[in-house]
Amino acid sequence: MISRRLAGALVAAGLACGAAPGLARADRLVLSVSQPEVRITSGFTGADLVLFGVAEPEGATGAADVVVTVRGPRETFITWRKTRILGLWVNSDSRTFLEVPAFLSVQSSRPTAEMAGADALRAGQIGLERNIFMQRVGTDFADSVPTDLFRSAFLRIQSAQGFYGENPRGVSFLAPNVFRSEISIPGTAPLGRYEIEVALLRAGRVSATATTTFNVQKTGFEQKIAEFSQHNGLLYGLAVALGSLVVGFFGNLLFRKE
């Protein structure tokens, strides 16, 4: 019901924007997300958000393409390379990815490679593999080429865990200038602020961009425990150690052999 009301409001806004003929304006995007806050409880298994958007076209020339990119909180990751030594696989080399999105989802109205040239797509970071992943390479900091083995491994691992993904049919048009996209948040989603960036392309170029945000945070008992651990680290550690000792003691009483 909420989604239908949002869609109706955005359709009305789109019609109202197009009701003033002869008024020159630049392309503009109006966005609305169905759930500005995702609350994680003990039974949380994931959430689905819906993004609605209205594209205000500059005249009526050219069909629109839309790309929705969702980036989660930024974290630092290390990707390791394993080498077989004396029959054992051991870590032999590594690459550090600095402040890259812990969650990255790309939804588009059609495959991004069909929307524009390679240079325009790279400049706008349009598409999963065209996003910038800053890395520490020796003493330098840069993003490597897409075929780099560490970069490919990092994307593969993040995708396998459900944190990275791309859907070339994830954006659908409800009307010529009104679109929607579903955003799936996994049950293991990292906490923090998520940014939704929407790019509108016409005739192979980015003609408008807009952003909005939503938060993923714990609530209830889990949030209180998290806050206590952050503000009272020593007491939290002692309580965990004491709890482990108590569980171990009673476990020994219950399962010991006479």
FIKOLBA-598369 format. One record per residue: residue in three letters; x, y, z of N, C-alpha, C in turn; residue number from 1. Coordinates in Angstrom, 2 decimals, padded with zeros to 5 digits. Example, Ala and Ser with C-alpha at 12.3 -4.5 7.8 and 13.67 -1.06 7.14 Angstrom:
REC  code      n_u      n_v      n_w     ca_u     ca_v     ca_w      c_u      c_v      c_w  pos
REC   ALA   013.19  -005.69   007.80   012.30  -004.50   007.80   013.20  -003.30   007.80    1
REC   SER   012.85  -002.25   007.08   013.67  -001.06   007.14   012.90   000.03   007.87    2
END
This chain:
REC  code      n_u      n_v      n_w     ca_u     ca_v     ca_w      c_u      c_v      c_w  pos
REC   MET   000.83  -001.19   000.00   000.00   000.00   000.00   000.87   001.25   000.00    1
REC   ILE   001.94   001.27   000.81   002.84   002.41   000.85   003.49   002.63  -000.50    2
REC   SER   003.89   001.50  -001.14   004.55   001.61  -002.44   003.61   002.20  -003.47    3
REC   ARG   002.34   001.80  -003.45   001.38   002.32  -004.43   001.15   003.82  -004.22    4
REC   ARG   001.09   004.25  -002.95   000.87   005.67  -002.69   002.08   006.47  -003.17    5
REC   LEU   003.30   005.94  -002.91   004.50   006.63  -003.37   004.52   006.73  -004.90    6
REC   ALA   004.18   005.62  -005.55   004.17   005.62  -007.01   003.16   006.61  -007.55    7
REC   GLY   001.96   006.64  -006.93   000.93   007.57  -007.39   001.36   009.01  -007.23    8
REC   ALA   002.01   009.31  -006.09   002.47   010.68  -005.86   003.53   011.09  -006.86    9
REC   LEU   004.43   010.16  -007.17   005.49   010.48  -008.12   004.96   010.61  -009.54   10
REC   VAL   003.99   009.79  -009.91   003.38   009.94  -011.23   002.72   011.29  -011.35   11
REC   ALA   002.00   011.69  -010.29   001.35   013.00  -010.30   002.37   014.11  -010.42   12
REC   ALA   003.50   013.96  -009.71   004.55   014.97  -009.79   005.13   015.04  -011.20   13
REC   GLY   005.30   013.86  -011.81   005.83   013.85  -013.17   004.89   014.50  -014.17   14
REC   LEU   003.57   014.26  -014.02   002.61   014.88  -014.91   002.57   016.38  -014.70   15
REC   ALA   002.67   016.80  -013.43   002.64   018.22  -013.14   003.85   018.92  -013.74   16
REC   CYS   005.01   018.25  -013.69   006.22   018.85  -014.25   006.12   019.00  -015.76   17
REC   GLY   005.41   018.11  -016.39   005.29   018.17  -017.84   004.12   019.00  -018.31   18
REC   ALA   003.39   019.64  -017.38   002.18   020.37  -017.75   002.46   021.82  -018.05   19
REC   ALA   003.67   022.25  -018.09   003.99   023.64  -018.37   004.79   023.72  -019.64   20
REC   PRO   004.11   023.72  -020.82   004.82   023.70  -022.09   005.59   025.00  -022.31   21
REC   GLY   006.73   024.86  -022.97   007.51   026.02  -023.32   008.45   026.49  -022.23   22
REC   LEU   008.39   025.88  -021.05   009.26   026.26  -019.95   010.55   025.45  -020.04   23
REC   ALA   011.67   026.14  -020.28   012.95   025.45  -020.45   013.52   025.09  -019.09   24
REC   ARG   013.94   023.87  -018.92   014.59   023.45  -017.67   015.57   022.33  -017.99   25
REC   ALA   016.58   022.20  -017.17   017.53   021.11  -017.33   016.91   019.82  -016.82   26
REC   ASP   017.47   018.69  -017.30   017.00   017.40  -016.79   017.16   017.36  -015.27   27
REC   ARG   016.18   016.78  -014.61   016.20   016.70  -013.15   015.56   015.41  -012.71   28
REC   LEU   016.02   014.88  -011.61   015.49   013.64  -011.05   014.88   013.92  -009.68   29
REC   VAL   013.70   013.33  -009.43   013.05   013.38  -008.13   012.95   011.95  -007.61   30
REC   LEU   013.50   011.70  -006.42   013.58   010.34  -005.89   012.80   010.20  -004.59   31
REC   SER   012.33   008.99  -004.33   011.67   008.67  -003.06   011.91   007.20  -002.76   32
REC   VAL   012.39   006.92  -001.54   012.66   005.54  -001.13   011.58   005.12  -000.13   33
REC   SER   011.09   003.89  -000.26   009.95   003.43   000.53   010.26   003.29   002.01   34
REC   GLN   011.52   003.08   002.36   011.89   002.81   003.75   013.20   003.52   004.07   35
REC   PRO   013.16   004.69   004.69   014.40   005.43   004.95   015.27   004.83   006.05   36
REC   GLU   014.73   003.82   006.76   015.51   003.20   007.83   015.19   001.72   007.91   37
REC   VAL   016.24   000.90   007.91   016.10  -000.55   008.06   016.59  -000.91   009.45   38
REC   ARG   015.71  -001.49   010.26   016.06  -001.82   011.64   016.32  -003.32   011.76   39
REC   ILE   017.46  -003.65   012.32   017.87  -005.05   012.46   017.56  -005.53   013.87   40
REC   THR   016.80  -006.60   013.95   016.49  -007.26   015.21   017.08  -008.67   015.19   41
REC   SER   016.83  -009.43   016.26   017.39  -010.78   016.35   016.87  -011.69   015.25   42
REC   GLY   015.67  -011.43   014.75   015.09  -012.28   013.70   015.23  -011.71   012.31   43
REC   PHE   016.12  -010.73   012.12   016.26  -010.08   010.83   016.89  -011.01   009.80   44
REC   THR   016.22  -011.17   008.65   016.73  -012.03   007.58   016.94  -011.25   006.28   45
REC   GLY   016.73  -009.96   006.33   016.87  -009.16   005.12   015.68  -008.24   004.93   46
REC   ALA   015.81  -007.31   004.01   014.73  -006.36   003.73   014.76  -005.97   002.27   47
REC   ASP   013.59  -005.62   001.75   013.47  -005.15   000.38   012.93  -003.72   000.38   48
REC   LEU   013.69  -002.81  -000.19   013.28  -001.43  -000.32   012.89  -001.16  -001.77   49
REC   VAL   012.03  -000.18  -001.96   011.63   000.20  -003.30   011.97   001.67  -003.51   50
REC   LEU   012.68   001.94  -004.60   013.01   003.30  -004.98   012.13   003.72  -006.14   51
REC   PHE   011.45   004.86  -006.00   010.67   005.44  -007.08   011.35   006.71  -007.54   52
REC   GLY   011.26   006.97  -008.84   011.87   008.18  -009.37   011.07   008.76  -010.52   53
REC   VAL   011.19   010.07  -010.66   010.58   010.79  -011.78   011.69   011.53  -012.51   54
REC   ALA   011.77   011.34  -013.81   012.74   012.04  -014.64   012.04   013.19  -015.35   55
REC   GLU   012.49   014.40  -015.10   011.94   015.57  -015.78   012.79   015.84  -017.01   56
REC   PRO   012.26   015.52  -018.19   013.10   015.59  -019.40   013.26   017.02  -019.91   57
REC   GLU   014.36   017.23  -020.60   014.60   018.49  -021.28   014.01   018.36  -022.69   58
REC   GLY   012.79   018.83  -022.86   012.08   018.61  -024.10   011.61   017.17  -024.16   59
REC   ALA   011.49   016.62  -025.35   011.00   015.25  -025.51   011.90   014.46  -026.44   60
REC   THR   013.20   014.73  -026.40   014.12   014.08  -027.32   014.87   012.95  -026.64   61
REC   GLY   014.82   011.79  -027.24   015.62   010.67  -026.77   015.01   009.91  -025.61   62
REC   ALA   015.10   008.59  -025.69   014.62   007.75  -024.60   015.62   007.79  -023.45   63
REC   ALA   015.12   007.57  -022.26   015.97   007.65  -021.07   016.44   006.27  -020.63   64
REC   ASP   017.67   006.21  -020.17   018.21   005.05  -019.48   018.47   005.45  -018.04   65
REC   VAL   018.24   004.51  -017.12   018.41   004.81  -015.70   019.31   003.75  -015.06   66
REC   VAL   020.25   004.21  -014.24   021.13   003.32  -013.48   021.03   003.71  -012.00   67
REC   VAL   020.73   002.74  -011.16   020.62   002.95  -009.71   021.79   002.23  -009.05   68
REC   THR   022.65   002.98  -008.36   023.81   002.41  -007.68   023.67   002.64  -006.18   69
REC   VAL   023.70   001.55  -005.42   023.57   001.63  -003.97   024.92   001.27  -003.36   70
REC   ARG   025.46   002.20  -002.56   026.76   001.98  -001.91   026.59   002.01  -000.40   71
REC   GLY   027.09   000.98   000.27   027.00   000.89   001.71   028.16   001.58   002.40   72
REC   PRO   028.26   001.43   003.71   029.36   002.04   004.46   030.71   001.59   003.91   73
REC   ARG   031.68   002.46   004.00   033.01   002.16   003.45   033.88   001.48   004.49   74
REC   GLU   034.58   000.44   004.05   035.46  -000.32   004.92   036.76  -000.66   004.17   75
REC   THR   037.73  -001.16   004.91   038.99  -001.59   004.32   039.05  -003.12   004.32   76
REC   PHE   039.38  -003.71   003.17   039.43  -005.16   003.01   040.83  -005.58   002.55   77
REC   ILE   041.19  -006.81   002.87   042.45  -007.39   002.40   042.14  -008.66   001.63   78
REC   THR   042.62  -008.73   000.41   042.46  -009.93  -000.42   043.80  -010.65  -000.51   79
REC   TRP   043.79  -011.95  -000.21   045.02  -012.74  -000.17   045.15  -013.64  -001.39   80
REC   ARG   046.38  -013.86  -001.78   046.69  -014.86  -002.82   047.35  -016.05  -002.15   81
REC   LYS   046.85  -017.24  -002.45   047.40  -018.47  -001.87   048.34  -019.16  -002.85   82
REC   THR   049.42  -019.70  -002.31   050.40  -020.42  -003.11   050.61  -021.80  -002.49   83
REC   ARG   050.76  -022.81  -003.33   050.96  -024.18  -002.85   052.45  -024.40  -002.55   84
REC   ILE   052.77  -024.65  -001.28   054.14  -024.90  -000.85   054.19  -026.21  -000.08   85
REC   LEU   054.99  -027.16  -000.59   055.14  -028.48   000.04   053.78  -029.13   000.29   86
REC   GLY   052.90  -028.99  -000.68   051.59  -029.63  -000.58   050.56  -028.87   000.22   87
REC   LEU   050.93  -027.71   000.78   050.01  -026.91   001.58   049.74  -025.57   000.91   88
REC   TRP   048.49  -025.11   001.00   048.13  -023.80   000.46   048.33  -022.75   001.56   89
REC   VAL   049.20  -021.79   001.32   049.49  -020.75   002.31   049.34  -019.38   001.66   90
REC   ASN   049.03  -018.35   002.48   048.93  -016.98   001.99   050.32  -016.47   001.63   91
REC   SER   050.48  -016.03   000.39   051.80  -015.60  -000.06   051.85  -014.13  -000.45   92
REC   ASP   050.72  -013.54  -000.76   050.69  -012.13  -001.19   049.31  -011.57  -000.88   93
REC   SER   049.22  -010.25  -000.80   047.94  -009.64  -000.45   047.80  -008.29  -001.12   94
REC   ARG   046.57  -007.81  -001.17   046.26  -006.48  -001.68   045.22  -005.86  -000.76   95
REC   THR   045.45  -004.63  -000.33   044.54  -003.93   000.57   043.65  -002.99  -000.23   96
REC   PHE   042.35  -003.13  -000.06   041.37  -002.25  -000.68   040.90  -001.25   000.37   97
REC   LEU   041.13   000.03   000.10   040.96   001.08   001.09   039.61   001.79   000.94   98
REC   GLU   038.86   001.80   002.02   037.61   002.57   002.09   036.71   002.33   000.87   99
REC   VAL   036.48   001.07   000.56   035.59   000.71  -000.54   034.22   000.35   000.04  100
REC   PRO   033.15   000.42  -000.75   031.83   000.11  -000.21   031.75  -001.33   000.29  101
REC   ALA   031.22  -001.49   001.51   031.00  -002.84   002.03   029.79  -003.49   001.37  102
REC   PHE   028.93  -002.68   000.75   027.78  -003.18   000.00   027.69  -002.36  -001.28  103
REC   LEU   027.48  -003.04  -002.40   027.41  -002.35  -003.69   026.43  -003.08  -004.60  104
REC   SER   025.38  -002.38  -004.97   024.36  -002.97  -005.85   024.09  -002.02  -007.01  105
REC   VAL   024.10  -002.55  -008.22   023.85  -001.75  -009.42   022.62  -002.31  -010.14  106
REC   GLN   021.60  -001.48  -010.29   020.39  -001.85  -011.01   020.26  -000.90  -012.21  107
REC   SER   019.88  -001.43  -013.36   019.76  -000.59  -014.55   018.57  -001.02  -015.40  108
REC   SER   018.16  -000.13  -016.28   017.01  -000.41  -017.14   017.38  -001.31  -018.32  109
REC   ARG   018.66  -001.41  -018.63   019.19  -002.35  -019.62   020.68  -002.47  -019.36  110
REC   PRO   021.38  -003.41  -020.00   022.82  -003.54  -019.75   023.55  -002.22  -019.93  111
REC   THR   024.38  -001.88  -018.97   025.03  -000.56  -018.99   025.94  -000.39  -020.21  112
REC   ALA   026.51  -001.46  -020.70   027.40  -001.36  -021.85   026.67  -000.87  -023.10  113
REC   GLU   025.34  -000.99  -023.12   024.55  -000.55  -024.26   024.11   000.90  -024.15  114
REC   MET   024.38   001.54  -023.01   023.85   002.88  -022.76   024.74   003.99  -023.29  115
REC   ALA   026.06   003.78  -023.23   026.99   004.85  -023.60   028.34   004.23  -023.92  116
REC   GLY   029.28   005.08  -024.35   030.62   004.63  -024.64   031.40   004.30  -023.38  117
REC   ALA   032.50   003.59  -023.54   033.29   003.13  -022.41   033.80   004.30  -021.57  118
REC   ASP   034.23   005.38  -022.21   034.78   006.52  -021.47   033.72   007.17  -020.59  119
REC   ALA   032.52   007.36  -021.12   031.44   007.98  -020.35   031.02   007.09  -019.19  120
REC   LEU   031.00   005.79  -019.40   030.62   004.86  -018.34   031.66   004.85  -017.22  121
REC   ARG   032.94   004.87  -017.60   033.99   004.89  -016.58   033.96   006.21  -015.80  122
REC   ALA   033.75   007.31  -016.50   033.75   008.62  -015.83   032.61   008.71  -014.81  123
REC   GLY   031.47   008.08  -015.11   030.34   008.11  -014.20   030.28   006.94  -013.25  124
REC   GLN   031.28   006.06  -013.28   031.29   004.83  -012.47   029.97   004.09  -012.63  125
REC   ILE   029.57   003.89  -013.86   028.30   003.26  -014.19   028.55   001.79  -014.50  126
REC   GLY   028.06   000.92  -013.65   028.32  -000.52  -013.77   029.18  -000.99  -012.63  127
REC   LEU   028.98  -002.24  -012.22   029.67  -002.77  -011.05   031.18  -002.69  -011.21  128
REC   GLU   031.73  -003.21  -012.30   033.17  -003.28  -012.48   033.79  -001.93  -012.81  129
REC   ARG   032.96  -000.90  -013.11   033.51   000.42  -013.42   033.57   001.32  -012.19  130
REC   ASN   033.15   000.80  -011.04   033.32   001.56  -009.82   034.79   001.60  -009.45  131
REC   ILE   035.19   002.64  -008.73   036.59   002.79  -008.33   036.80   002.08  -007.00  132
REC   PHE   037.79   001.19  -006.96   038.16   000.48  -005.75   039.62   000.83  -005.43  133
REC   MET   039.79   001.81  -004.56   041.14   002.29  -004.25   041.93   001.20  -003.53  134
REC   GLN   043.18   000.99  -003.99   044.02  -000.08  -003.45   045.40   000.45  -003.10  135
REC   ARG   046.02  -000.22  -002.15   047.42   000.06  -001.84   048.28  -000.93  -002.62  136
REC   VAL   049.01  -000.42  -003.59   049.89  -001.25  -004.42   051.31  -000.81  -004.16  137
REC   GLY   052.00  -001.54  -003.28   053.34  -001.11  -002.88   053.25   000.18  -002.09  138
REC   THR   053.90   001.22  -002.61   053.84   002.54  -001.96   052.84   003.46  -002.63  139
REC   ASP   052.13   002.97  -003.65   051.18   003.79  -004.38   049.75   003.45  -003.97  140
REC   PHE   048.84   004.38  -004.29   047.42   004.20  -004.04   046.68   004.49  -005.34  141
REC   ALA   046.01   003.48  -005.88   045.31   003.66  -007.15   044.35   002.49  -007.36  142
REC   ASP   043.49   002.64  -008.36   042.65   001.53  -008.78   043.33   000.83  -009.94  143
REC   SER   043.36  -000.49  -009.90   044.06  -001.25  -010.93   043.14  -001.49  -012.13  144
REC   VAL   043.69  -002.10  -013.15   042.92  -002.41  -014.35   041.88  -003.50  -014.02  145
REC   PRO   040.76  -003.55  -014.74   039.70  -004.52  -014.44   040.17  -005.97  -014.47  146
REC   THR   041.22  -006.26  -015.24   041.68  -007.64  -015.35   042.66  -008.03  -014.23  147
REC   ASP   042.97  -007.13  -013.33   043.88  -007.44  -012.24   043.32  -008.59  -011.41  148
REC   LEU   044.17  -009.56  -011.07   043.70  -010.77  -010.38   043.16  -010.46  -008.99  149
REC   PHE   043.81  -009.56  -008.26   043.34  -009.22  -006.92   041.98  -008.52  -007.00  150
REC   ARG   041.84  -007.62  -007.95   040.58  -006.90  -008.12   039.46  -007.87  -008.49  151
REC   SER   039.73  -008.76  -009.41   038.73  -009.75  -009.82   038.35  -010.66  -008.66  152
REC   ALA   039.34  -011.06  -007.86   039.07  -011.93  -006.71   038.22  -011.20  -005.67  153
REC   PHE   038.53  -009.93  -005.44   037.76  -009.14  -004.47   036.30  -009.04  -004.90  154
REC   LEU   036.04  -008.73  -006.16   034.67  -008.64  -006.65   033.97  -010.00  -006.57  155
REC   ARG   034.68  -011.07  -006.88   034.09  -012.40  -006.84   033.70  -012.79  -005.41  156
REC   ILE   034.57  -012.49  -004.45   034.27  -012.83  -003.06   033.09  -012.02  -002.54  157
REC   GLN   033.08  -010.73  -002.81   031.98  -009.88  -002.35   030.65  -010.28  -002.98  158
REC   SER   030.70  -010.67  -004.25   029.48  -011.11  -004.94   028.98  -012.43  -004.38  159
REC   ALA   029.91  -013.36  -004.10   029.52  -014.67  -003.57   028.88  -014.54  -002.20  160
REC   GLN   029.28  -013.54  -001.41   028.72  -013.33  -000.08   027.43  -012.52  -000.11  161
REC   GLY   027.02  -012.07  -001.28   025.77  -011.33  -001.42   025.88  -009.85  -001.15  162
REC   PHE   027.11  -009.33  -001.03   027.29  -007.91  -000.75   027.44  -007.06  -002.01  163
REC   TYR   027.85  -007.68  -003.12   027.97  -006.98  -004.39   027.06  -007.68  -005.40  164
REC   GLY   026.47  -006.91  -006.30   025.64  -007.52  -007.33   025.23  -006.50  -008.38  165
REC   GLU   024.85  -007.01  -009.54   024.41  -006.15  -010.64   023.25  -006.82  -011.37  166
REC   ASN   022.21  -006.05  -011.62   021.02  -006.54  -012.31   020.72  -005.62  -013.49  167
REC   PRO   020.97  -006.07  -014.74   020.77  -005.21  -015.90   019.31  -004.96  -016.24  168
REC   ARG   018.39  -005.60  -015.51   016.95  -005.37  -015.71   016.28  -005.00  -014.39  169
REC   GLY   017.04  -004.36  -013.52   016.53  -004.05  -012.19   015.74  -002.77  -012.09  170
REC   VAL   015.68  -001.99  -013.16   014.91  -000.76  -013.19   013.80  -000.91  -014.23  171
REC   SER   012.57  -000.65  -013.81   011.43  -000.73  -014.73   010.70   000.61  -014.76  172
REC   PHE   010.15   000.92  -015.92   009.43   002.18  -016.10   007.93   001.95  -015.90  173
REC   LEU   007.32   002.72  -014.99   005.88   002.67  -014.77   005.15   003.57  -015.75  174
REC   ALA   005.83   004.57  -016.23   005.34   005.53  -017.22   006.58   006.02  -017.96  175
REC   PRO   006.43   006.77  -019.06   007.62   007.19  -019.82   008.70   007.87  -018.98  176
REC   ASN   008.31   008.60  -017.94   009.30   009.31  -017.14   009.27   008.90  -015.67  177
REC   VAL   008.62   007.81  -015.35   008.52   007.34  -013.96   009.08   005.92  -013.88  178
REC   PHE   009.96   005.68  -012.94   010.61   004.37  -012.84   010.64   003.90  -011.39  179
REC   ARG   010.92   002.62  -011.23   011.05   002.02  -009.90   012.17   000.99  -009.92  180
REC   SER   012.72   000.73  -008.74   013.77  -000.28  -008.60   013.69  -000.88  -007.21  181
REC   GLU   013.85  -002.19  -007.11   013.84  -002.87  -005.82   015.28  -003.09  -005.34  182
REC   ILE   015.50  -002.77  -004.07   016.82  -002.90  -003.47   016.73  -003.95  -002.37  183
REC   SER   017.47  -005.04  -002.51   017.46  -006.13  -001.52   018.64  -005.98  -000.57  184
REC   ILE   018.34  -005.90   000.72   019.37  -005.79   001.75   019.49  -007.15   002.42  185
REC   PRO   020.67  -007.79   002.39   020.82  -009.13   002.98   020.75  -009.09   004.50  186
REC   GLY   020.52  -010.24   005.10   020.42  -010.32   006.55   021.72  -010.00   007.26  187
REC   THR   022.84  -010.13   006.55   024.15  -009.83   007.14   024.66  -008.46   006.70  188
REC   ALA   023.76  -007.57   006.32   024.16  -006.26   005.82   024.94  -005.47   006.86  189
REC   PRO   026.01  -004.80   006.46   026.75  -003.97   007.41   025.92  -002.79   007.87  190
REC   LEU   026.16  -002.35   009.09   025.42  -001.23   009.66   025.97   000.09   009.13  191
REC   GLY   025.10   001.09   009.07   025.55   002.41   008.68   024.65   003.06   007.65  192
REC   ARG   025.14   004.15   007.07   024.39   004.91   006.08   024.68   004.39   004.68  193
REC   TYR   023.63   004.20   003.90   023.73   003.75   002.52   023.32   004.90   001.60  194
REC   GLU   024.07   005.04   000.51   023.77   006.10  -000.46   023.24   005.50  -001.75  195
REC   ILE   022.15   006.05  -002.23   021.58   005.64  -003.52   021.88   006.75  -004.52  196
REC   GLU   022.61   006.41  -005.56   022.92   007.38  -006.61   022.22   006.93  -007.90  197
REC   VAL   021.44   007.82  -008.48   020.70   007.52  -009.71   021.26   008.39  -010.83  198
REC   ALA   021.59   007.76  -011.94   022.08   008.47  -013.12   021.09   008.29  -014.26  199
REC   LEU   020.73   009.40  -014.90   019.84   009.40  -016.06   020.69   009.67  -017.30  200
REC   LEU   020.60   008.77  -018.28   021.38   008.92  -019.51   020.44   009.12  -020.69  201
REC   ARG   020.82   010.03  -021.56   020.11   010.25  -022.82   021.14   010.37  -023.94  202
REC   ALA   020.90   009.65  -025.01   021.77   009.71  -026.19   023.24   009.48  -025.84  203
REC   GLY   023.46   008.53  -024.92   024.82   008.15  -024.61   025.58   009.06  -023.67  204
REC   ARG   024.89   009.96  -022.99   025.58   010.82  -022.03   024.74   010.95  -020.77  205
REC   VAL   025.42   011.22  -019.66   024.73   011.42  -018.39   024.13   012.81  -018.38  206
REC   SER   022.81   012.88  -018.32   022.14   014.19  -018.38   021.62   014.65  -017.03  207
REC   ALA   021.57   013.74  -016.03   021.13   014.15  -014.70   021.53   013.09  -013.69  208
REC   THR   021.82   013.53  -012.48   022.09   012.61  -011.37   021.39   013.13  -010.12  209
REC   ALA   021.10   012.21  -009.21   020.48   012.57  -007.93   020.83   011.50  -006.91  210
REC   THR   020.83   011.88  -005.65   021.15   010.93  -004.58   020.15   011.02  -003.45  211
REC   THR   020.00   009.93  -002.75   019.23   009.87  -001.52   019.88   008.82  -000.62  212
REC   THR   019.46   008.72   000.62   020.11   007.82   001.56   019.09   007.06   002.39  213
REC   PHE   019.55   005.98   003.01   018.79   005.27   004.04   019.79   004.68   005.02  214
REC   ASN   019.32   004.33   006.20   020.19   003.80   007.26   019.85   002.37   007.59  215
REC   VAL   020.86   001.59   007.91   020.69   000.24   008.44   021.26   000.24   009.85  216
REC   GLN   020.44  -000.04   010.85   020.92   000.01   012.23   020.21  -001.02   013.08  217
REC   LYS   020.88  -001.41   014.16   020.29  -002.34   015.10   019.28  -001.63   015.99  218
REC   THR   018.34  -002.41   016.54   017.35  -001.83   017.43   017.04  -002.84   018.53  219
REC   GLY   016.43  -002.37   019.60   016.04  -003.25   020.68   017.22  -003.71   021.51  220
REC   PHE   017.16  -004.95   021.99   018.18  -005.50   022.89   019.55  -005.54   022.22  221
REC   GLU   019.60  -005.88   020.91   020.87  -005.95   020.20   021.56  -004.59   020.18  222
REC   GLN   020.79  -003.52   019.99   021.37  -002.19   019.96   021.92  -001.79   021.33  223
REC   LYS   021.22  -002.16   022.39   021.68  -001.83   023.74   023.00  -002.55   024.06  224
REC   ILE   023.09  -003.83   023.64   024.33  -004.57   023.86   025.47  -003.94   023.07  225
REC   ALA   025.20  -003.55   021.84   026.24  -002.93   021.00   026.71  -001.62   021.61  226
REC   GLU   025.78  -000.80   022.09   026.16   000.47   022.70   026.96   000.25   023.98  227
REC   PHE   026.56  -000.75   024.78   027.27  -001.05   026.02   028.71  -001.49   025.73  228
REC   SER   028.87  -002.33   024.69   030.22  -002.81   024.36   031.12  -001.69   023.86  229
REC   GLN   030.54  -000.69   023.20   031.32   000.42   022.67   031.75   001.39   023.77  230
REC   HIS   030.87   001.61   024.74   031.14   002.60   025.78   031.75   001.99   027.04  231
REC   ASN   031.63   000.67   027.21   032.17   000.01   028.40   032.88  -001.27   027.98  232
REC   GLY   033.97  -001.08   027.23   034.67  -002.23   026.65   035.20  -003.20   027.69  233
REC   LEU   035.77  -002.68   028.78   036.34  -003.56   029.80   035.26  -004.38   030.49  234
REC   LEU   034.19  -003.73   030.90   033.09  -004.45   031.55   032.46  -005.47   030.61  235
REC   TYR   032.32  -005.09   029.34   031.74  -006.02   028.36   032.62  -007.25   028.21  236
REC   GLY   033.95  -007.06   028.15   034.86  -008.18   028.02   034.82  -009.09   029.24  237
REC   LEU   034.76  -008.48   030.43   034.68  -009.28   031.65   033.38  -010.06   031.71  238
REC   ALA   032.28  -009.43   031.28   030.98  -010.11   031.30   030.97  -011.29   030.33  239
REC   VAL   031.57  -011.12   029.15   031.64  -012.22   028.18   032.49  -013.37   028.73  240
REC   ALA   033.64  -013.03   029.34   034.51  -014.07   029.91   033.81  -014.81   031.04  241
REC   LEU   033.11  -014.05   031.92   032.40  -014.68   033.02   031.28  -015.57   032.51  242
REC   GLY   030.56  -015.10   031.49   029.49  -015.91   030.91   030.02  -017.20   030.32  243
REC   SER   031.19  -017.13   029.69   031.79  -018.34   029.12   032.16  -019.34   030.21  244
REC   LEU   032.71  -018.83   031.31   033.07  -019.71   032.42   031.84  -020.38   033.04  245
REC   VAL   030.76  -019.62   033.17   029.53  -020.18   033.75   028.96  -021.26   032.85  246
REC   VAL   028.90  -020.98   031.53   028.38  -021.97   030.58   029.24  -023.21   030.59  247
REC   GLY   030.56  -023.03   030.61   031.46  -024.18   030.64   031.30  -025.00   031.91  248
REC   PHE   031.11  -024.33   033.06   030.96  -025.04   034.33   029.71  -025.91   034.34  249
REC   PHE   028.56  -025.31   033.93   027.32  -026.08   033.94   027.32  -027.15   032.85  250
REC   GLY   027.99  -026.87   031.72   028.11  -027.89   030.69   028.90  -029.08   031.18  251
REC   ASN   029.93  -028.82   031.95   030.72  -029.91   032.52   029.91  -030.74   033.50  252
REC   LEU   029.06  -030.08   034.31   028.20  -030.82   035.25   027.19  -031.70   034.53  253
REC   LEU   026.64  -031.18   033.44   025.59  -031.92   032.75   026.13  -033.10   031.94  254
REC   PHE   027.31  -032.95   031.37   027.77  -033.94   030.41   028.99  -034.74   030.88  255
REC   ARG   029.43  -034.52   032.12   030.59  -035.28   032.56   030.23  -036.74   032.79  256
REC   LYS   031.22  -037.58   032.61   031.02  -039.00   032.78   031.38  -039.39   034.21  257
REC   GLU   030.50  -040.17   034.84   030.76  -040.63   036.22   031.83  -041.72   036.20  258
END
